[in-house]
Structures are given as structure tokens and as C-alpha cells.
Amino acid sequence: MKAKLDREFLRSVQPASVTYDILDTEDKGFLARVTPKGVISFGIRYTNAAGKQCRLSLGMTFDKNTVGAARVAAKKKLAEIELGIETERVNARKMQSGLTFAQFIDEHTDWLVANTKSGKARAAAIKASFPCLLDRQLTDITAMNIEKWRAERMKAGISASTTNRNITALRGLFSRALDWEFIPKHPLTTVKMLPEPSGKARWLSDDEEKRLRAALDEREEQQRAGRENANQWRASRNYDLLPDLRTFTFVDHLKPMVLVSLNTGLRQGELFALHWSAVDLEKALITVHGSTAKDGEDRHIPLNTEAHRALKLWREQTPGELVFPGKAGAAMTEIKTAWANLLRNAGISNFRWHDMRHHFASRLVMAGVDLNTVRELLGHSDMKMTLRYAHLAPEHKAMAVQKLMRTI
């Protein structure tokens, strides 16, 4: 694709399912790269002395940098290449500059902010996870350093999944350093990920689910009775009465949140961030936007009868934009106390809020829903995450081997 790159044009550019380049029609070799997430970065394209077409990132993104500034940088870099002073000498100067790991992170936080969620927090987390690398020169870090760090982490009892997440973040950082020619090769090429235990998904038995629902109803009744007692006390002293909770379907957010979680598999963070604009009660559909989803992708979850009824009734008593607002209308950050009390009253142990997501998936599989549909509803980017529920559908395996039967 070719076009004159300017601010107005780039603001109108739409991302596609794959990354693509837009070549500038004004300055040959200047380009903008558009990722599926909508991030636009500037770069150049040129042909080297061997006749091979090469692409080089300028380390600049739109709107963090203006098109004019990127254009100037592109011209300068293309001129250096044309004069034959780029490749070996510039690369050598970069690699011998003594840039430390910590300096590289500090100087390239803009890239993390533009390309990842919570970029500054991600940079801080990487520094906190790899203190042994901070003062090392970027070019001196080797796979052996990472293997030693990992061995110490495992000895300290850090889980394989946490260690793998740290290494994944580090791998992405070094990939950028390699792209921008700060290092001659990627130090993590030979570093393999640790095997992670799949873990057993926890869901509620039929009896546990009945007890959980009964505990929800009992909690609501206790709070209504408590409000009545409080109003009797206030009335005897001529105080203003509090609202009668029997006039509301729900006494607070807990019951509708639990009902929605059990029937949609929403993550807790997605539930806290859910806005009414993403809930279509007419079509009985929730849209989880990529900005709040773990994988950054939009997904649509149909509402069954119970979830739809709960949200419809909750909407009638909940003003504002957030579906489940916290204090003063702000987004919730936790629900630990009410949840722990509910589980205690229901006599349920070893069951986290997140396990309602497992319960949702497990019940779907046991009802005969295919794993790919379950994957889409959960928002799993990798089928491997969904396969933990495969053993709950033994009839599928029985049907598969039964197909071997034929008349001989």
C-alpha cells in the first residue's frame, strides 16, 4: 500500500488482521507499519549492497512522535545508508556504547507504553524481576545469565508459570533491542520455557452450587431484615429512615455479580470494568472489549435466561455507566470480604472467585458443548488452556473410537 504519510491520513488508518506497511509516496523508503492492535510505527525500507531488501525500525511511533520528526529521521538514516556509513560502523558504535540493561528499559518506556498494556508498570516489573541484569551492558547478557537466574528462582520456590511470564516479557524486550540493532544477536534464543503443570480446574458440585445459591438468598434476607430492624430503631428516635431493601430486587452487587459470573465465565477484572454500553439487553449479549480483556481481543458472550434476568433487574436499580460500581461510583478493585463470608456460610472451601470461570467452562463441556466454542466464550487465545476441560466429556472419546466399528 502506498500513500502520502501525514497526520490526517494516519489518523484514518484502520488495523487489519495482519501487520502491513504503508510506503510513503513523497520520500522513497519512508514507511509506516500498522499492527493488528492499531499501533503505528515508523521505519525505512532500502536495498543493501548485496541487493537484498531490508527494513529498519526507527523506534518511533505515532502519536508519540510526529510524522515530520519521523520523516526527518528516515531521511537521515537513508542518507547514512546511501553514503555507506550505516551498517557495520553504526551498529558497532551502538553495540559498544556501554548501554546497560536498566538504561535500555528507561530510554525505551515509550515503546512499552505504545505496544503493551500498562507499559510503565511492565517496565518496572521487568526491572524488579531481573535485578541481577540491571547494571550489565546489554551486549554482555547471555543465555547462561538467564539460566542461572532461573535456577535461583526455582530454588526459591517461584512457580514455573511465574518464571515463564518473566522470561516472555524479557524475550520481547530483547527482540526490540535486536530490531533496533543495539545487540548483535538475541540472548534468549536457546532458553526454553519451563513445563507448567496444567492444574486441576475447580468447579462446584451440584450440591455445592445449591448451597452457594441458598447462601446468596439467605444473605439477602438477612440484610433486608437487618434494615427493617435498623429503621424501627431510627423511627423510635424520629431519625430519617433508610431505604426499604424489600423494594429492591437485590440488596447490593454481590448476588447479581455471582449469577453473571456463573453464567458467562467473565474474569473478575472484566466484570469490574464492564460498562452498560457493552451490555445489549435487547439482543442478550455482552461485549468484552479488548481494552479490558486479558488477550486484548474483543469477544461476545450471549446471555442465558438467568444472566439476562439478573442484569435486567440490576439495571433498574443501578444508575451510572459501570454495571457494578464501587464506592462513589468508581470501579471496584476487590470483593474479598463479601465473597469469603458467602463461601463460609455456604460451607464451601478451596473455591476462588476465578473458579466460577472454571465452573462455567466445565458445565458447558459436560453439557456437550464443543471445546472450540468454549475457547471462544472464555477468550482463550490458545486451545491448550481450554484442553484442561477435555476430560469432562468422555462421551466424545467413546463416540470417536466407536467409529472404528464397521461390518467386516
Sequence and secondary structure as in RCSB ss.txt:
>XXXX:A:sequence
MKAKLDREFLRSVQPASVTYDILDTEDKGFLARVTPKGVISFGIRYTNAAGKQCRLSLGMTFDKNTVGAARVAAK
KKLAEIELGIETERVNARKMQSGLTFAQFIDEHTDWLVANTKSGKARAAAIKASFPCLLDRQLTDITAMNIEKWR
AERMKAGISASTTNRNITALRGLFSRALDWEFIPKHPLTTVKMLPEPSGKARWLSDDEEKRLRAALDEREEQQRA
GRENANQWRASRNYDLLPDLRTFTFVDHLKPMVLVSLNTGLRQGELFALHWSAVDLEKALITVHGSTAKDGEDRH
IPLNTEAHRALKLWREQTPGELVFPGKAGAAMTEIKTAWANLLRNAGISNFRWHDMRHHFASRLVMAGVDLNTVR
ELLGHSDMKMTLRYAHLAPEHKAMAVQKLMRTI
>XXXX:A:secstr
 EE   HHHHHH    SS EEEEESSSTTEEEEE TT  EEEEEEEE TTS EEEEEEEEEETTS HHHHHHHHH
HHHHHHHTT SHHHHHHHHHTS  BHHHHHHHTHHHHHHHSTTHHHHHHHHHHH GGGTTSBGGG  HHHHHHHH
HHHHHTT  HHHHHHHHHHHHHHHHHHHHTTSSSS TTTT               HHHHHHHHHHHHHHHHHHHH
HHHHHHHHHHHTT      GGGSS SSSHHHHHHHHHHH   HHHHHT BGGGEETTTTEEEE TTTSTTS  EE
EE  HHHHHHHHHHHHT  SSBSSB GGG B    HHHHHHHHHHHT  S  TTHHHHHHHHHHHHTT  HHHHH
HHHT SSHHHHGGGGGG HHHHHHHHHTT    
